[in-house]
Amino acid sequence: MNRDYAEEWLNELKEYWFNKDIESAVSLFTKTTFYQETPFMKPYTTIEQISEEWEHIKNENIQNIEFKVLAIDNNILIAQWILKQNDIDYDGIYEIKFNDNLECIYFKSWEMSN
């Protein structure tokens, strides 16, 4: 994986998330067998669970989403995320692993405390 691919993947995620295109967002995770939005929750292991998790964005006032690539190690991407929704700022780190076909197989997020 290279930086261009990583940024393209993150930009797709951003576009789908910002536009509340749940079906397209979830399509990025069809091969994902570990999906965890916070270390304090049980990880999702099926596409149905991941899809259900994405449903919550329908009612959110998403004001801004930003991603910054921090590191790439073979097929592992570490990125910072910044989210403003409902007039609250959030930020954190993603660890995203891809298979040899560059499909996301592992997704973990940490939210930083403000």
GROMACS elastic network, one bead per residue, 0.5 to 0.9 nm:
[ bonds ]
;  ai    aj funct       b0    kb
    1     4     6  0.83484   500
    1     5     6  0.64483   500
    1     6     6  0.70759   500
    1    72     6  0.76008   500
    1    73     6  0.82128   500
    1    74     6  0.60927   500
    1    75     6  0.54813   500
    1    76     6  0.80439   500
    1    77     6  0.85724   500
    1    98     6  0.83817   500
    1   100     6  0.87332   500
    1   102     6  0.71331   500
    2     5     6  0.55089   500
    2     6     6  0.63459   500
    2     7     6  0.87840   500
    2    72     6  0.73794   500
    2    74     6  0.82780   500
    2    75     6  0.85751   500
    3     6     6  0.50165   500
    3     7     6  0.60516   500
    3     8     6  0.84545   500
    3    69     6  0.76284   500
    3    71     6  0.87902   500
    3    72     6  0.73540   500
    4     7     6  0.52388   500
    4     8     6  0.60734   500
    4     9     6  0.86128   500
    5     8     6  0.50248   500
    5     9     6  0.61065   500
    5    10     6  0.85859   500
    5   102     6  0.87507   500
    6     9     6  0.51985   500
    6    10     6  0.62140   500
    6    11     6  0.85550   500
    6    69     6  0.74548   500
    6    72     6  0.83085   500
    6    77     6  0.71145   500
    7    10     6  0.50941   500
    7    11     6  0.59780   500
    7    12     6  0.85737   500
    7    67     6  0.82960   500
    7    68     6  0.80779   500
    7    69     6  0.70615   500
    8    11     6  0.50508   500
    8    12     6  0.62391   500
    8    13     6  0.86898   500
    9    12     6  0.52053   500
    9    13     6  0.63620   500
    9    14     6  0.87022   500
    9    28     6  0.83583   500
   10    14     6  0.60979   500
   10    15     6  0.86203   500
   10    67     6  0.68461   500
   10    68     6  0.87171   500
   10    69     6  0.87920   500
   10    79     6  0.88181   500
   11    15     6  0.60858   500
   11    16     6  0.85724   500
   11    66     6  0.88474   500
   11    67     6  0.79259   500
   12    15     6  0.51525   500
   12    16     6  0.61678   500
   12    17     6  0.84363   500
   12    24     6  0.87768   500
   12    25     6  0.78624   500
   12    28     6  0.86168   500
   13    16     6  0.53088   500
   13    17     6  0.59734   500
   13    18     6  0.84327   500
   13    24     6  0.84053   500
   13    25     6  0.59178   500
   13    28     6  0.75957   500
   14    17     6  0.51401   500
   14    18     6  0.58796   500
   14    19     6  0.83766   500
   14    25     6  0.86197   500
   14    65     6  0.64562   500
   14    66     6  0.74333   500
   14    67     6  0.79742   500
   15    18     6  0.52501   500
   15    19     6  0.60268   500
   15    20     6  0.83090   500
   15    21     6  0.81443   500
   15    25     6  0.85491   500
   15    65     6  0.89312   500
   16    19     6  0.52480   500
   16    20     6  0.58267   500
   16    22     6  0.67802   500
   16    23     6  0.84343   500
   16    24     6  0.61746   500
   16    25     6  0.52869   500
   17    21     6  0.61996   500
   17    22     6  0.70542   500
   17    24     6  0.87923   500
   17    25     6  0.64724   500
   17    54     6  0.88059   500
   17    57     6  0.76630   500
   17    62     6  0.85649   500
   17    65     6  0.84169   500
   18    21     6  0.77638   500
   18    57     6  0.89739   500
   18    62     6  0.64066   500
   18    63     6  0.80556   500
   18    64     6  0.76212   500
   18    65     6  0.71460   500
   19    22     6  0.85167   500
   19    62     6  0.88316   500
   20    23     6  0.87870   500
   20    25     6  0.82902   500
   20    54     6  0.89516   500
   20    55     6  0.88948   500
   20    57     6  0.64754   500
   20    58     6  0.62100   500
   20    62     6  0.89371   500
   21    24     6  0.56256   500
   21    25     6  0.62304   500
   21    26     6  0.87112   500
   21    58     6  0.89315   500
   22    25     6  0.50396   500
   22    26     6  0.60203   500
   22    27     6  0.84788   500
   22    51     6  0.75316   500
   22    54     6  0.62306   500
   22    55     6  0.67794   500
   22    57     6  0.80613   500
   22    58     6  0.83304   500
   23    26     6  0.52694   500
   23    27     6  0.62123   500
   23    51     6  0.77643   500
   23    54     6  0.88397   500
   24    28     6  0.69910   500
   25    28     6  0.56949   500
   25    29     6  0.76366   500
   25    51     6  0.86890   500
   25    54     6  0.79955   500
   26    29     6  0.53838   500
   26    30     6  0.69137   500
   26    47     6  0.76512   500
   26    50     6  0.69864   500
   26    51     6  0.58189   500
   26    54     6  0.73495   500
   27    30     6  0.54829   500
   27    31     6  0.89096   500
   27    47     6  0.88857   500
   27    51     6  0.89960   500
   28    31     6  0.80507   500
   28    32     6  0.84488   500
   28   103     6  0.75032   500
   28   104     6  0.67888   500
   29    33     6  0.84900   500
   29    35     6  0.85507   500
   29    47     6  0.70277   500
   29    50     6  0.77855   500
   29    51     6  0.89896   500
   29   103     6  0.76795   500
   29   104     6  0.58570   500
   29   105     6  0.71383   500
   29   106     6  0.85366   500
   29   107     6  0.85553   500
   30    33     6  0.85537   500
   30    46     6  0.85323   500
   30    47     6  0.60156   500
   30   103     6  0.81558   500
   30   104     6  0.77659   500
   30   105     6  0.81874   500
   31    46     6  0.89120   500
   31    47     6  0.79625   500
   31    99     6  0.88483   500
   31   103     6  0.64807   500
   31   104     6  0.61406   500
   31   105     6  0.52767   500
   31   106     6  0.84974   500
   32    35     6  0.67388   500
   32    44     6  0.89861   500
   32    45     6  0.72307   500
   32    46     6  0.74724   500
   32    47     6  0.73034   500
   32    50     6  0.88831   500
   32    98     6  0.88400   500
   32   103     6  0.80089   500
   32   104     6  0.56454   500
   32   106     6  0.54235   500
   32   107     6  0.73264   500
   33    43     6  0.89592   500
   33    44     6  0.73157   500
   33    46     6  0.62068   500
   33    47     6  0.79754   500
   33   104     6  0.89320   500
   33   105     6  0.57986   500
   33   106     6  0.62514   500
   33   107     6  0.85872   500
   34    43     6  0.60057   500
   34    44     6  0.58195   500
   34    45     6  0.50531   500
   34    46     6  0.80186   500
   34   105     6  0.68573   500
   34   107     6  0.61508   500
   34   108     6  0.77055   500
   35    42     6  0.89043   500
   35    43     6  0.52964   500
   35    45     6  0.64226   500
   35    46     6  0.85332   500
   35    50     6  0.71050   500
   35   105     6  0.84373   500
   35   106     6  0.60261   500
   35   108     6  0.58879   500
   35   109     6  0.85467   500
   36    39     6  0.66371   500
   36    40     6  0.87125   500
   36    41     6  0.69644   500
   36    42     6  0.69970   500
   36    44     6  0.63006   500
   36   106     6  0.85761   500
   36   107     6  0.62016   500
   36   109     6  0.62228   500
   36   110     6  0.88099   500
   37    40     6  0.85631   500
   37    41     6  0.75026   500
   37    43     6  0.77993   500
   37    94     6  0.87976   500
   37   107     6  0.78424   500
   37   108     6  0.58669   500
   37   110     6  0.69915   500
   37   111     6  0.83681   500
   38    41     6  0.57963   500
   38    42     6  0.84568   500
   38    43     6  0.84312   500
   38   108     6  0.71027   500
   38   109     6  0.54581   500
   38   110     6  0.54611   500
   38   111     6  0.67974   500
   39    42     6  0.76049   500
   39    43     6  0.81326   500
   39   108     6  0.77743   500
   39   109     6  0.73047   500
   39   110     6  0.66320   500
   39   111     6  0.88450   500
   41    44     6  0.89491   500
   43   108     6  0.85473   500
   44    47     6  0.80605   500
   44    48     6  0.88084   500
   44    49     6  0.57886   500
   44    50     6  0.62476   500
   44    53     6  0.89294   500
   45    48     6  0.86180   500
   45    49     6  0.70472   500
   45    50     6  0.77410   500
   46    49     6  0.53692   500
   46    50     6  0.64641   500
   46    51     6  0.86980   500
   47    50     6  0.50043   500
   47    51     6  0.59894   500
   47    52     6  0.85272   500
   48    51     6  0.50910   500
   48    52     6  0.61893   500
   48    53     6  0.86994   500
   49    52     6  0.51027   500
   49    53     6  0.62934   500
   49    54     6  0.88378   500
   50    53     6  0.51169   500
   50    54     6  0.64481   500
   50    55     6  0.89834   500
   51    54     6  0.52091   500
   51    55     6  0.65933   500
   52    55     6  0.53049   500
   52    56     6  0.77520   500
   53    56     6  0.62322   500
   53    57     6  0.85068   500
   54    57     6  0.59981   500
   54    58     6  0.82319   500
   55    58     6  0.60357   500
   55    59     6  0.86492   500
   56    59     6  0.64010   500
   56    60     6  0.73838   500
   57    60     6  0.51870   500
   57    61     6  0.83139   500
   57    62     6  0.82373   500
   58    61     6  0.85516   500
   60    85     6  0.66751   500
   60    86     6  0.67600   500
   61    84     6  0.85504   500
   61    85     6  0.52398   500
   61    86     6  0.51083   500
   61    87     6  0.81508   500
   62    65     6  0.77292   500
   62    83     6  0.77715   500
   62    84     6  0.62958   500
   62    86     6  0.67027   500
   62    87     6  0.86850   500
   63    83     6  0.76941   500
   63    84     6  0.53106   500
   63    85     6  0.52223   500
   63    86     6  0.74276   500
   63    87     6  0.76434   500
   64    82     6  0.77605   500
   64    83     6  0.56596   500
   64    85     6  0.69628   500
   65    81     6  0.73099   500
   65    82     6  0.56795   500
   65    84     6  0.65508   500
   65    85     6  0.87352   500
   66    80     6  0.81142   500
   66    81     6  0.57201   500
   66    82     6  0.50324   500
   66    83     6  0.65800   500
   67    79     6  0.65187   500
   67    80     6  0.55621   500
   67    82     6  0.64258   500
   67    83     6  0.89532   500
   68    78     6  0.87609   500
   68    79     6  0.54153   500
   68    80     6  0.50902   500
   68    81     6  0.66301   500
   68    82     6  0.87057   500
   69    72     6  0.77594   500
   69    77     6  0.74327   500
   69    78     6  0.63279   500
   69    80     6  0.64894   500
   70    77     6  0.78193   500
   70    78     6  0.55007   500
   70    79     6  0.50416   500
   70    80     6  0.66740   500
   71    76     6  0.81500   500
   71    77     6  0.60033   500
   71    78     6  0.50663   500
   71    79     6  0.68990   500
   72    75     6  0.70649   500
   72    76     6  0.56571   500
   72    78     6  0.62942   500
   72    79     6  0.87673   500
   73    76     6  0.51330   500
   73    77     6  0.66406   500
   73    78     6  0.84828   500
   74    77     6  0.81903   500
   74    98     6  0.89584   500
   75    96     6  0.83183   500
   75    97     6  0.57916   500
   75    98     6  0.51562   500
   75    99     6  0.67544   500
   75   100     6  0.74704   500
   75   102     6  0.73990   500
   76    95     6  0.70448   500
   76    96     6  0.57209   500
   76    98     6  0.63159   500
   77    94     6  0.77217   500
   77    95     6  0.58372   500
   77    96     6  0.50777   500
   77    97     6  0.62693   500
   77    98     6  0.81389   500
   78    93     6  0.69512   500
   78    94     6  0.55813   500
   78    96     6  0.64670   500
   78    97     6  0.88561   500
   79    92     6  0.84898   500
   79    93     6  0.56504   500
   79    94     6  0.51449   500
   79    95     6  0.67922   500
   79    96     6  0.81930   500
   80    91     6  0.72737   500
   80    92     6  0.57189   500
   80    94     6  0.62274   500
   81    90     6  0.82239   500
   81    91     6  0.54301   500
   81    92     6  0.53432   500
   81    93     6  0.59107   500
   81    94     6  0.71013   500
   81   111     6  0.88561   500
   82    89     6  0.74167   500
   82    90     6  0.58076   500
   82    92     6  0.66750   500
   82    93     6  0.88530   500
   83    88     6  0.81743   500
   83    89     6  0.58856   500
   83    90     6  0.50658   500
   83    91     6  0.60364   500
   83    92     6  0.88520   500
   84    87     6  0.62763   500
   84    88     6  0.55156   500
   84    90     6  0.61656   500
   84    91     6  0.85999   500
   85    88     6  0.54666   500
   85    89     6  0.67494   500
   85    90     6  0.81559   500
   86    89     6  0.85139   500
   89   114     6  0.84332   500
   90   111     6  0.72368   500
   90   112     6  0.74063   500
   90   113     6  0.82229   500
   90   114     6  0.75949   500
   91   110     6  0.84687   500
   91   111     6  0.58391   500
   91   112     6  0.57353   500
   91   113     6  0.80996   500
   91   114     6  0.83311   500
   92   109     6  0.69904   500
   92   110     6  0.53002   500
   92   113     6  0.84402   500
   93   108     6  0.83074   500
   93   109     6  0.56651   500
   93   110     6  0.51872   500
   93   111     6  0.66064   500
   93   112     6  0.77442   500
   94   107     6  0.71005   500
   94   108     6  0.56711   500
   94   110     6  0.64820   500
   94   111     6  0.88855   500
   95   106     6  0.77898   500
   95   107     6  0.59286   500
   95   108     6  0.51837   500
   95   109     6  0.63873   500
   95   110     6  0.85438   500
   96   104     6  0.68299   500
   96   105     6  0.77023   500
   96   106     6  0.55617   500
   96   108     6  0.64543   500
   96   109     6  0.85813   500
   97   102     6  0.86202   500
   97   103     6  0.82880   500
   97   104     6  0.58415   500
   97   105     6  0.57838   500
   97   107     6  0.65988   500
   97   108     6  0.89879   500
   98   101     6  0.74801   500
   98   103     6  0.50908   500
   98   105     6  0.53701   500
   98   106     6  0.69448   500
   99   102     6  0.51538   500
   99   103     6  0.54976   500
   99   104     6  0.65852   500
   99   105     6  0.63334   500
  100   103     6  0.74650   500
  101   104     6  0.89306   500
  102   105     6  0.87952   500
  104   107     6  0.72760   500
